[in-house]
Amino acid sequence: MEEQQAKRMTRRSRPKLVVIAAMLVAVAGGFAAWSGLSWYSSAHDETIRFANARDDVLRVAQQELVNFYSLDYKDPDKSVNRMLDQATGTLADTLKQNKDNWRKQIQDGKASLSVKVVDAAVSELDERAGSASVVAMVEFVTSPGDGNPVRVPMQSAMTRTADGWKLSQAARIPLGAQGQ
């Protein structure tokens, strides 16, 4: 008698287990579909792609500024070649035309310049044209010297080349009215 009761209970509980299992499968399937759609939409999101491109330009620009302006009078050839490696366009052309003059100025200056980018931001980015503008606060320390850092606001133009982003212009941002 107990065996028959156990069989009846098993028969009654099987439909409940099947329903619960079917519900769990449906919930898991829904979660998998939602996860897949979320992944796909984020992987193809233009905003994320643009943000990554902006971050890449910013990272490269900061390093290019450091490399471009760091000078060592004990090895002027290396300093000038490093400047040329960072530059493109008219900036590179100007450096190439005046390479000997730059080398002599660095050597005769008897001072080295170390550079650190304190803060920077991409102010413009046109991925299609391969151009960007970056503003930065750059800290210069001259040695031998008093060791006091001088902070200078800089604006640089970046151009995408076959070798990646390079400096096409770098200049100090004038602050306030001149002569006051």
PyMOL CGO cylinders between C-alpha atoms (Angstrom):
from pymol import cmd
from pymol.cgo import CYLINDER

trace = [
    CYLINDER, 0.00, 0.00, 0.00, 2.82, 2.32, 0.81, 0.3, 1, 1, 1, 1, 1, 1,
    CYLINDER, 2.82, 2.32, 0.81, 4.41, 1.49, -2.53, 0.3, 1, 1, 1, 1, 1, 1,
    CYLINDER, 4.41, 1.49, -2.53, 1.27, 2.47, -4.41, 0.3, 1, 1, 1, 1, 1, 1,
    CYLINDER, 1.27, 2.47, -4.41, 1.03, 5.74, -2.49, 0.3, 1, 1, 1, 1, 1, 1,
    CYLINDER, 1.03, 5.74, -2.49, 4.67, 6.51, -3.27, 0.3, 1, 1, 1, 1, 1, 1,
    CYLINDER, 4.67, 6.51, -3.27, 4.05, 5.85, -7.00, 0.3, 1, 1, 1, 1, 1, 1,
    CYLINDER, 4.05, 5.85, -7.00, 1.01, 8.16, -7.00, 0.3, 1, 1, 1, 1, 1, 1,
    CYLINDER, 1.01, 8.16, -7.00, 2.98, 10.95, -5.32, 0.3, 1, 1, 1, 1, 1, 1,
    CYLINDER, 2.98, 10.95, -5.32, 5.82, 10.54, -7.80, 0.3, 1, 1, 1, 1, 1, 1,
    CYLINDER, 5.82, 10.54, -7.80, 3.35, 10.75, -10.72, 0.3, 1, 1, 1, 1, 1, 1,
    CYLINDER, 3.35, 10.75, -10.72, 1.81, 13.90, -9.25, 0.3, 1, 1, 1, 1, 1, 1,
    CYLINDER, 1.81, 13.90, -9.25, 5.16, 15.58, -8.53, 0.3, 1, 1, 1, 1, 1, 1,
    CYLINDER, 5.16, 15.58, -8.53, 6.60, 14.89, -12.00, 0.3, 1, 1, 1, 1, 1, 1,
    CYLINDER, 6.60, 14.89, -12.00, 4.44, 17.48, -13.76, 0.3, 1, 1, 1, 1, 1, 1,
    CYLINDER, 4.44, 17.48, -13.76, 5.46, 20.07, -11.17, 0.3, 1, 1, 1, 1, 1, 1,
    CYLINDER, 5.46, 20.07, -11.17, 9.17, 19.28, -11.74, 0.3, 1, 1, 1, 1, 1, 1,
    CYLINDER, 9.17, 19.28, -11.74, 8.70, 19.49, -15.51, 0.3, 1, 1, 1, 1, 1, 1,
    CYLINDER, 8.70, 19.49, -15.51, 6.99, 22.87, -15.18, 0.3, 1, 1, 1, 1, 1, 1,
    CYLINDER, 6.99, 22.87, -15.18, 9.72, 24.21, -12.87, 0.3, 1, 1, 1, 1, 1, 1,
    CYLINDER, 9.72, 24.21, -12.87, 12.47, 22.92, -15.18, 0.3, 1, 1, 1, 1, 1, 1,
    CYLINDER, 12.47, 22.92, -15.18, 10.74, 24.48, -18.21, 0.3, 1, 1, 1, 1, 1, 1,
    CYLINDER, 10.74, 24.48, -18.21, 10.49, 27.81, -16.38, 0.3, 1, 1, 1, 1, 1, 1,
    CYLINDER, 10.49, 27.81, -16.38, 14.19, 27.70, -15.46, 0.3, 1, 1, 1, 1, 1, 1,
    CYLINDER, 14.19, 27.70, -15.46, 15.13, 26.94, -19.08, 0.3, 1, 1, 1, 1, 1, 1,
    CYLINDER, 15.13, 26.94, -19.08, 12.95, 29.84, -20.29, 0.3, 1, 1, 1, 1, 1, 1,
    CYLINDER, 12.95, 29.84, -20.29, 14.51, 32.25, -17.77, 0.3, 1, 1, 1, 1, 1, 1,
    CYLINDER, 14.51, 32.25, -17.77, 18.03, 31.11, -18.72, 0.3, 1, 1, 1, 1, 1, 1,
    CYLINDER, 18.03, 31.11, -18.72, 17.22, 31.49, -22.42, 0.3, 1, 1, 1, 1, 1, 1,
    CYLINDER, 17.22, 31.49, -22.42, 15.84, 34.98, -21.85, 0.3, 1, 1, 1, 1, 1, 1,
    CYLINDER, 15.84, 34.98, -21.85, 18.93, 35.97, -19.89, 0.3, 1, 1, 1, 1, 1, 1,
    CYLINDER, 18.93, 35.97, -19.89, 21.20, 34.59, -22.61, 0.3, 1, 1, 1, 1, 1, 1,
    CYLINDER, 21.20, 34.59, -22.61, 19.29, 36.53, -25.30, 0.3, 1, 1, 1, 1, 1, 1,
    CYLINDER, 19.29, 36.53, -25.30, 19.42, 39.75, -23.26, 0.3, 1, 1, 1, 1, 1, 1,
    CYLINDER, 19.42, 39.75, -23.26, 23.15, 39.30, -22.58, 0.3, 1, 1, 1, 1, 1, 1,
    CYLINDER, 23.15, 39.30, -22.58, 23.86, 38.69, -26.27, 0.3, 1, 1, 1, 1, 1, 1,
    CYLINDER, 23.86, 38.69, -26.27, 21.93, 41.77, -27.37, 0.3, 1, 1, 1, 1, 1, 1,
    CYLINDER, 21.93, 41.77, -27.37, 23.62, 43.91, -24.72, 0.3, 1, 1, 1, 1, 1, 1,
    CYLINDER, 23.62, 43.91, -24.72, 27.06, 42.72, -25.78, 0.3, 1, 1, 1, 1, 1, 1,
    CYLINDER, 27.06, 42.72, -25.78, 26.30, 43.28, -29.47, 0.3, 1, 1, 1, 1, 1, 1,
    CYLINDER, 26.30, 43.28, -29.47, 24.96, 46.79, -28.95, 0.3, 1, 1, 1, 1, 1, 1,
    CYLINDER, 24.96, 46.79, -28.95, 27.93, 47.83, -26.80, 0.3, 1, 1, 1, 1, 1, 1,
    CYLINDER, 27.93, 47.83, -26.80, 30.43, 46.26, -29.20, 0.3, 1, 1, 1, 1, 1, 1,
    CYLINDER, 30.43, 46.26, -29.20, 28.96, 48.27, -32.08, 0.3, 1, 1, 1, 1, 1, 1,
    CYLINDER, 28.96, 48.27, -32.08, 28.32, 51.52, -30.19, 0.3, 1, 1, 1, 1, 1, 1,
    CYLINDER, 28.32, 51.52, -30.19, 29.85, 54.52, -31.99, 0.3, 1, 1, 1, 1, 1, 1,
    CYLINDER, 29.85, 54.52, -31.99, 30.11, 56.47, -28.74, 0.3, 1, 1, 1, 1, 1, 1,
    CYLINDER, 30.11, 56.47, -28.74, 32.39, 53.87, -27.19, 0.3, 1, 1, 1, 1, 1, 1,
    CYLINDER, 32.39, 53.87, -27.19, 34.49, 53.63, -30.34, 0.3, 1, 1, 1, 1, 1, 1,
    CYLINDER, 34.49, 53.63, -30.34, 34.88, 57.43, -30.45, 0.3, 1, 1, 1, 1, 1, 1,
    CYLINDER, 34.88, 57.43, -30.45, 35.78, 57.55, -26.74, 0.3, 1, 1, 1, 1, 1, 1,
    CYLINDER, 35.78, 57.55, -26.74, 38.47, 54.91, -27.31, 0.3, 1, 1, 1, 1, 1, 1,
    CYLINDER, 38.47, 54.91, -27.31, 39.87, 56.89, -30.25, 0.3, 1, 1, 1, 1, 1, 1,
    CYLINDER, 39.87, 56.89, -30.25, 39.91, 60.08, -28.14, 0.3, 1, 1, 1, 1, 1, 1,
    CYLINDER, 39.91, 60.08, -28.14, 41.71, 58.27, -25.31, 0.3, 1, 1, 1, 1, 1, 1,
    CYLINDER, 41.71, 58.27, -25.31, 44.26, 56.91, -27.78, 0.3, 1, 1, 1, 1, 1, 1,
    CYLINDER, 44.26, 56.91, -27.78, 44.95, 60.39, -29.21, 0.3, 1, 1, 1, 1, 1, 1,
    CYLINDER, 44.95, 60.39, -29.21, 45.30, 61.83, -25.70, 0.3, 1, 1, 1, 1, 1, 1,
    CYLINDER, 45.30, 61.83, -25.70, 47.73, 59.13, -24.58, 0.3, 1, 1, 1, 1, 1, 1,
    CYLINDER, 47.73, 59.13, -24.58, 49.88, 59.50, -27.70, 0.3, 1, 1, 1, 1, 1, 1,
    CYLINDER, 49.88, 59.50, -27.70, 49.83, 63.32, -27.59, 0.3, 1, 1, 1, 1, 1, 1,
    CYLINDER, 49.83, 63.32, -27.59, 51.04, 63.38, -24.01, 0.3, 1, 1, 1, 1, 1, 1,
    CYLINDER, 51.04, 63.38, -24.01, 53.95, 61.08, -24.82, 0.3, 1, 1, 1, 1, 1, 1,
    CYLINDER, 53.95, 61.08, -24.82, 54.75, 62.97, -28.04, 0.3, 1, 1, 1, 1, 1, 1,
    CYLINDER, 54.75, 62.97, -28.04, 54.98, 66.28, -26.13, 0.3, 1, 1, 1, 1, 1, 1,
    CYLINDER, 54.98, 66.28, -26.13, 57.34, 64.74, -23.58, 0.3, 1, 1, 1, 1, 1, 1,
    CYLINDER, 57.34, 64.74, -23.58, 59.50, 63.16, -26.27, 0.3, 1, 1, 1, 1, 1, 1,
    CYLINDER, 59.50, 63.16, -26.27, 59.50, 66.26, -28.48, 0.3, 1, 1, 1, 1, 1, 1,
    CYLINDER, 59.50, 66.26, -28.48, 60.53, 68.77, -25.81, 0.3, 1, 1, 1, 1, 1, 1,
    CYLINDER, 60.53, 68.77, -25.81, 62.92, 66.62, -23.75, 0.3, 1, 1, 1, 1, 1, 1,
    CYLINDER, 62.92, 66.62, -23.75, 66.42, 67.75, -24.72, 0.3, 1, 1, 1, 1, 1, 1,
    CYLINDER, 66.42, 67.75, -24.72, 69.91, 66.69, -23.66, 0.3, 1, 1, 1, 1, 1, 1,
    CYLINDER, 69.91, 66.69, -23.66, 72.81, 68.98, -24.58, 0.3, 1, 1, 1, 1, 1, 1,
    CYLINDER, 72.81, 68.98, -24.58, 75.24, 66.08, -24.05, 0.3, 1, 1, 1, 1, 1, 1,
    CYLINDER, 75.24, 66.08, -24.05, 73.62, 64.19, -26.94, 0.3, 1, 1, 1, 1, 1, 1,
    CYLINDER, 73.62, 64.19, -26.94, 72.12, 66.78, -29.30, 0.3, 1, 1, 1, 1, 1, 1,
    CYLINDER, 72.12, 66.78, -29.30, 71.87, 64.30, -32.20, 0.3, 1, 1, 1, 1, 1, 1,
    CYLINDER, 71.87, 64.30, -32.20, 69.62, 62.04, -30.18, 0.3, 1, 1, 1, 1, 1, 1,
    CYLINDER, 69.62, 62.04, -30.18, 67.49, 65.01, -29.09, 0.3, 1, 1, 1, 1, 1, 1,
    CYLINDER, 67.49, 65.01, -29.09, 67.03, 66.29, -32.64, 0.3, 1, 1, 1, 1, 1, 1,
    CYLINDER, 67.03, 66.29, -32.64, 66.31, 62.80, -34.01, 0.3, 1, 1, 1, 1, 1, 1,
    CYLINDER, 66.31, 62.80, -34.01, 63.71, 62.25, -31.28, 0.3, 1, 1, 1, 1, 1, 1,
    CYLINDER, 63.71, 62.25, -31.28, 62.08, 65.56, -32.23, 0.3, 1, 1, 1, 1, 1, 1,
    CYLINDER, 62.08, 65.56, -32.23, 61.98, 64.45, -35.86, 0.3, 1, 1, 1, 1, 1, 1,
    CYLINDER, 61.98, 64.45, -35.86, 60.49, 61.06, -34.90, 0.3, 1, 1, 1, 1, 1, 1,
    CYLINDER, 60.49, 61.06, -34.90, 57.57, 62.80, -33.16, 0.3, 1, 1, 1, 1, 1, 1,
    CYLINDER, 57.57, 62.80, -33.16, 56.83, 65.31, -35.94, 0.3, 1, 1, 1, 1, 1, 1,
    CYLINDER, 56.83, 65.31, -35.94, 54.99, 65.25, -39.24, 0.3, 1, 1, 1, 1, 1, 1,
    CYLINDER, 54.99, 65.25, -39.24, 53.93, 67.76, -41.89, 0.3, 1, 1, 1, 1, 1, 1,
    CYLINDER, 53.93, 67.76, -41.89, 55.32, 71.29, -41.90, 0.3, 1, 1, 1, 1, 1, 1,
    CYLINDER, 55.32, 71.29, -41.90, 56.67, 70.85, -38.36, 0.3, 1, 1, 1, 1, 1, 1,
    CYLINDER, 56.67, 70.85, -38.36, 58.83, 67.93, -39.52, 0.3, 1, 1, 1, 1, 1, 1,
    CYLINDER, 58.83, 67.93, -39.52, 59.84, 69.83, -42.67, 0.3, 1, 1, 1, 1, 1, 1,
    CYLINDER, 59.84, 69.83, -42.67, 60.95, 72.85, -40.63, 0.3, 1, 1, 1, 1, 1, 1,
    CYLINDER, 60.95, 72.85, -40.63, 62.93, 70.66, -38.26, 0.3, 1, 1, 1, 1, 1, 1,
    CYLINDER, 62.93, 70.66, -38.26, 64.65, 68.84, -41.14, 0.3, 1, 1, 1, 1, 1, 1,
    CYLINDER, 64.65, 68.84, -41.14, 65.58, 72.11, -42.85, 0.3, 1, 1, 1, 1, 1, 1,
    CYLINDER, 65.58, 72.11, -42.85, 67.07, 73.51, -39.66, 0.3, 1, 1, 1, 1, 1, 1,
    CYLINDER, 67.07, 73.51, -39.66, 68.44, 70.28, -38.17, 0.3, 1, 1, 1, 1, 1, 1,
    CYLINDER, 68.44, 70.28, -38.17, 72.02, 71.53, -37.89, 0.3, 1, 1, 1, 1, 1, 1,
    CYLINDER, 72.02, 71.53, -37.89, 70.91, 74.81, -36.34, 0.3, 1, 1, 1, 1, 1, 1,
    CYLINDER, 70.91, 74.81, -36.34, 68.74, 72.95, -33.76, 0.3, 1, 1, 1, 1, 1, 1,
    CYLINDER, 68.74, 72.95, -33.76, 71.64, 70.62, -32.92, 0.3, 1, 1, 1, 1, 1, 1,
    CYLINDER, 71.64, 70.62, -32.92, 73.99, 73.59, -32.39, 0.3, 1, 1, 1, 1, 1, 1,
    CYLINDER, 73.99, 73.59, -32.39, 71.45, 75.49, -30.25, 0.3, 1, 1, 1, 1, 1, 1,
    CYLINDER, 71.45, 75.49, -30.25, 70.92, 72.46, -28.01, 0.3, 1, 1, 1, 1, 1, 1,
    CYLINDER, 70.92, 72.46, -28.01, 74.65, 71.84, -27.63, 0.3, 1, 1, 1, 1, 1, 1,
    CYLINDER, 74.65, 71.84, -27.63, 75.58, 75.50, -27.11, 0.3, 1, 1, 1, 1, 1, 1,
    CYLINDER, 75.58, 75.50, -27.11, 72.78, 75.94, -24.57, 0.3, 1, 1, 1, 1, 1, 1,
    CYLINDER, 72.78, 75.94, -24.57, 74.64, 73.64, -22.15, 0.3, 1, 1, 1, 1, 1, 1,
    CYLINDER, 74.64, 73.64, -22.15, 71.32, 72.74, -20.53, 0.3, 1, 1, 1, 1, 1, 1,
    CYLINDER, 71.32, 72.74, -20.53, 69.02, 69.76, -20.62, 0.3, 1, 1, 1, 1, 1, 1,
    CYLINDER, 69.02, 69.76, -20.62, 65.28, 69.99, -20.50, 0.3, 1, 1, 1, 1, 1, 1,
    CYLINDER, 65.28, 69.99, -20.50, 63.05, 67.42, -18.83, 0.3, 1, 1, 1, 1, 1, 1,
    CYLINDER, 63.05, 67.42, -18.83, 59.35, 67.54, -19.51, 0.3, 1, 1, 1, 1, 1, 1,
    CYLINDER, 59.35, 67.54, -19.51, 56.21, 66.26, -17.82, 0.3, 1, 1, 1, 1, 1, 1,
    CYLINDER, 56.21, 66.26, -17.82, 52.60, 66.65, -18.94, 0.3, 1, 1, 1, 1, 1, 1,
    CYLINDER, 52.60, 66.65, -18.94, 50.65, 67.68, -15.86, 0.3, 1, 1, 1, 1, 1, 1,
    CYLINDER, 50.65, 67.68, -15.86, 47.21, 67.59, -17.46, 0.3, 1, 1, 1, 1, 1, 1,
    CYLINDER, 47.21, 67.59, -17.46, 45.81, 67.37, -20.97, 0.3, 1, 1, 1, 1, 1, 1,
    CYLINDER, 45.81, 67.37, -20.97, 42.58, 67.08, -22.93, 0.3, 1, 1, 1, 1, 1, 1,
    CYLINDER, 42.58, 67.08, -22.93, 41.52, 66.48, -26.51, 0.3, 1, 1, 1, 1, 1, 1,
    CYLINDER, 41.52, 66.48, -26.51, 39.72, 69.62, -27.64, 0.3, 1, 1, 1, 1, 1, 1,
    CYLINDER, 39.72, 69.62, -27.64, 38.94, 68.45, -31.19, 0.3, 1, 1, 1, 1, 1, 1,
    CYLINDER, 38.94, 68.45, -31.19, 38.98, 65.10, -32.93, 0.3, 1, 1, 1, 1, 1, 1,
    CYLINDER, 38.98, 65.10, -32.93, 38.09, 64.40, -36.55, 0.3, 1, 1, 1, 1, 1, 1,
    CYLINDER, 38.09, 64.40, -36.55, 38.72, 60.71, -37.12, 0.3, 1, 1, 1, 1, 1, 1,
    CYLINDER, 38.72, 60.71, -37.12, 37.80, 60.84, -40.80, 0.3, 1, 1, 1, 1, 1, 1,
    CYLINDER, 37.80, 60.84, -40.80, 40.29, 63.63, -41.52, 0.3, 1, 1, 1, 1, 1, 1,
    CYLINDER, 40.29, 63.63, -41.52, 42.86, 62.12, -39.17, 0.3, 1, 1, 1, 1, 1, 1,
    CYLINDER, 42.86, 62.12, -39.17, 43.33, 65.30, -37.17, 0.3, 1, 1, 1, 1, 1, 1,
    CYLINDER, 43.33, 65.30, -37.17, 43.07, 66.27, -33.53, 0.3, 1, 1, 1, 1, 1, 1,
    CYLINDER, 43.07, 66.27, -33.53, 43.84, 69.20, -31.23, 0.3, 1, 1, 1, 1, 1, 1,
    CYLINDER, 43.84, 69.20, -31.23, 45.12, 68.69, -27.71, 0.3, 1, 1, 1, 1, 1, 1,
    CYLINDER, 45.12, 68.69, -27.71, 45.60, 71.27, -24.97, 0.3, 1, 1, 1, 1, 1, 1,
    CYLINDER, 45.60, 71.27, -24.97, 48.05, 70.47, -22.20, 0.3, 1, 1, 1, 1, 1, 1,
    CYLINDER, 48.05, 70.47, -22.20, 49.73, 71.95, -19.16, 0.3, 1, 1, 1, 1, 1, 1,
    CYLINDER, 49.73, 71.95, -19.16, 53.38, 71.03, -19.59, 0.3, 1, 1, 1, 1, 1, 1,
    CYLINDER, 53.38, 71.03, -19.59, 56.01, 71.27, -16.87, 0.3, 1, 1, 1, 1, 1, 1,
    CYLINDER, 56.01, 71.27, -16.87, 59.59, 72.05, -17.91, 0.3, 1, 1, 1, 1, 1, 1,
    CYLINDER, 59.59, 72.05, -17.91, 62.65, 71.64, -15.69, 0.3, 1, 1, 1, 1, 1, 1,
    CYLINDER, 62.65, 71.64, -15.69, 66.02, 72.91, -16.90, 0.3, 1, 1, 1, 1, 1, 1,
    CYLINDER, 66.02, 72.91, -16.90, 69.25, 71.42, -15.60, 0.3, 1, 1, 1, 1, 1, 1,
    CYLINDER, 69.25, 71.42, -15.60, 71.62, 72.75, -14.66, 0.3, 1, 1, 1, 1, 1, 1,
    CYLINDER, 71.62, 72.75, -14.66, 69.33, 75.37, -13.31, 0.3, 1, 1, 1, 1, 1, 1,
    CYLINDER, 69.33, 75.37, -13.31, 67.45, 76.30, -10.21, 0.3, 1, 1, 1, 1, 1, 1,
    CYLINDER, 67.45, 76.30, -10.21, 65.39, 73.11, -10.43, 0.3, 1, 1, 1, 1, 1, 1,
    CYLINDER, 65.39, 73.11, -10.43, 62.12, 75.00, -10.24, 0.3, 1, 1, 1, 1, 1, 1,
    CYLINDER, 62.12, 75.00, -10.24, 59.58, 73.67, -12.71, 0.3, 1, 1, 1, 1, 1, 1,
    CYLINDER, 59.58, 73.67, -12.71, 57.95, 76.08, -15.12, 0.3, 1, 1, 1, 1, 1, 1,
    CYLINDER, 57.95, 76.08, -15.12, 54.41, 75.25, -16.21, 0.3, 1, 1, 1, 1, 1, 1,
    CYLINDER, 54.41, 75.25, -16.21, 53.41, 76.27, -19.71, 0.3, 1, 1, 1, 1, 1, 1,
    CYLINDER, 53.41, 76.27, -19.71, 50.01, 75.84, -21.36, 0.3, 1, 1, 1, 1, 1, 1,
    CYLINDER, 50.01, 75.84, -21.36, 50.47, 74.24, -24.78, 0.3, 1, 1, 1, 1, 1, 1,
    CYLINDER, 50.47, 74.24, -24.78, 48.27, 73.51, -27.77, 0.3, 1, 1, 1, 1, 1, 1,
    CYLINDER, 48.27, 73.51, -27.77, 49.28, 70.79, -30.16, 0.3, 1, 1, 1, 1, 1, 1,
    CYLINDER, 49.28, 70.79, -30.16, 47.85, 69.59, -33.43, 0.3, 1, 1, 1, 1, 1, 1,
    CYLINDER, 47.85, 69.59, -33.43, 48.01, 65.86, -34.08, 0.3, 1, 1, 1, 1, 1, 1,
    CYLINDER, 48.01, 65.86, -34.08, 47.85, 64.20, -37.48, 0.3, 1, 1, 1, 1, 1, 1,
    CYLINDER, 47.85, 64.20, -37.48, 47.30, 60.51, -38.12, 0.3, 1, 1, 1, 1, 1, 1,
    CYLINDER, 47.30, 60.51, -38.12, 50.03, 59.04, -40.31, 0.3, 1, 1, 1, 1, 1, 1,
    CYLINDER, 50.03, 59.04, -40.31, 50.82, 55.53, -41.49, 0.3, 1, 1, 1, 1, 1, 1,
    CYLINDER, 50.82, 55.53, -41.49, 52.93, 55.24, -38.30, 0.3, 1, 1, 1, 1, 1, 1,
    CYLINDER, 52.93, 55.24, -38.30, 50.14, 56.46, -36.02, 0.3, 1, 1, 1, 1, 1, 1,
    CYLINDER, 50.14, 56.46, -36.02, 49.41, 59.87, -34.49, 0.3, 1, 1, 1, 1, 1, 1,
    CYLINDER, 49.41, 59.87, -34.49, 52.21, 62.46, -34.66, 0.3, 1, 1, 1, 1, 1, 1,
    CYLINDER, 52.21, 62.46, -34.66, 52.69, 66.12, -33.76, 0.3, 1, 1, 1, 1, 1, 1,
    CYLINDER, 52.69, 66.12, -33.76, 52.01, 68.45, -36.67, 0.3, 1, 1, 1, 1, 1, 1,
    CYLINDER, 52.01, 68.45, -36.67, 52.10, 71.61, -34.56, 0.3, 1, 1, 1, 1, 1, 1,
    CYLINDER, 52.10, 71.61, -34.56, 53.01, 72.53, -30.99, 0.3, 1, 1, 1, 1, 1, 1,
    CYLINDER, 53.01, 72.53, -30.99, 52.86, 76.01, -29.54, 0.3, 1, 1, 1, 1, 1, 1,
    CYLINDER, 52.86, 76.01, -29.54, 52.53, 77.86, -26.27, 0.3, 1, 1, 1, 1, 1, 1,
    CYLINDER, 52.53, 77.86, -26.27, 49.06, 79.22, -25.50, 0.3, 1, 1, 1, 1, 1, 1,
    CYLINDER, 49.06, 79.22, -25.50, 49.40, 82.91, -24.69, 0.3, 1, 1, 1, 1, 1, 1,
    CYLINDER, 49.40, 82.91, -24.69, 47.61, 83.83, -21.48, 0.3, 1, 1, 1, 1, 1, 1,
    CYLINDER, 47.61, 83.83, -21.48, 46.22, 87.30, -20.82, 0.3, 1, 1, 1, 1, 1, 1,
    CYLINDER, 46.22, 87.30, -20.82, 47.03, 90.48, -22.66, 0.3, 1, 1, 1, 1, 1, 1,
    CYLINDER, 47.03, 90.48, -22.66, 50.65, 90.98, -23.67, 0.3, 1, 1, 1, 1, 1, 1,
    CYLINDER, 50.65, 90.98, -23.67, 52.58, 93.83, -22.05, 0.3, 1, 1, 1, 1, 1, 1,
    CYLINDER, 52.58, 93.83, -22.05, 50.34, 94.30, -19.02, 0.3, 1, 1, 1, 1, 1, 1,
]
cmd.load_cgo(trace, "trace")
